[in-house]
């Protein structure tokens, strides 16, 4: 387990410049240079859309973890409290 953790740390800590080719690297803005292929964002709306989608993903992740840890159904008639057995 320690070896896997160490390899993961080393992998994430190193600069991975092999992900984008030289032609694509010149077309990218400074924030995504060297990590993606293609022409990059065409306008500021692209950043707004990506930010909005990332916010939706983060909020849904937080609520899914919250409801998995503490569901909150306290009603005695709730389906999880039923006592019938399927035969």
N, C-alpha and C positions, 0 to 999 in steps of 0.2 A: 504494500500500500504506500509506503514511503517513497519507493522508486517511482510509482505512477505520479504521485504528487510532485515530486522533484522534476520529473520530465515535463509535466504540465506547466510548472512555473517557468522552467527554462524556455519552453516553447512559446509561452505568452510574453516572456520578457525580451525575447530577441526581436529585432526589427526584421520583418518579413518583406523585403523588397522584391522578392521573386513573384509576387502575386500579380503585378501589372507589367505589361511590356513597355518599352521606351516610348513608342508612339502614343499609347494611351496615357502614359504618365504626363506627357506634355499638354494634353487636352484637359486634364483634370484641374479643378481648383485646388488650392493649397491644402484644404482640410482632408480631401480624399486622395491626394496624390500618392501614388505608389501602392495603393491597396485595392483599386477597382479598375476594371476595363471599361472602355466606352468613352463617350464624349463628356459625360458628367452632367450635372444639373444645368438646365437651359435657362432657368429664371429663379427668382427668390421664392416663387410659389412652390417649387419642388421641395425646398427646405421646409416650408410651412406644412405641406402635405405629409412629408416624412415625420416631422415632429408631432403632428396630430395623430397619425397612425401609431407612432411609438407611445404616445400618451394613452391611447386606447388599450394597447397591449399591456402596458404596465398596470393600469387600473384593473383590467380584467384578471391579470395574474395575482394582484394583491387580494382582490375579492375572492378568487377561487381558493387561495391558500387560507384566507380568513374563514370561509364557510366550510372548508374541509376540516380545519382544526376545531372550530366551535360552530356546529350547524345551527343551533338555536331553536329547534322544534321542541316545544314543551307541552303541547296539547296531548292529552291522553288518547284522543281519537285519531292521532296521526298514524299513517300507514306503517311507520317503522315500529310502532308499539302493538301491531296486530298479533294475535296469538294463534292464527290458523296455520295448519301444516299442510302443504301440498302432498297429495298421495299419488 
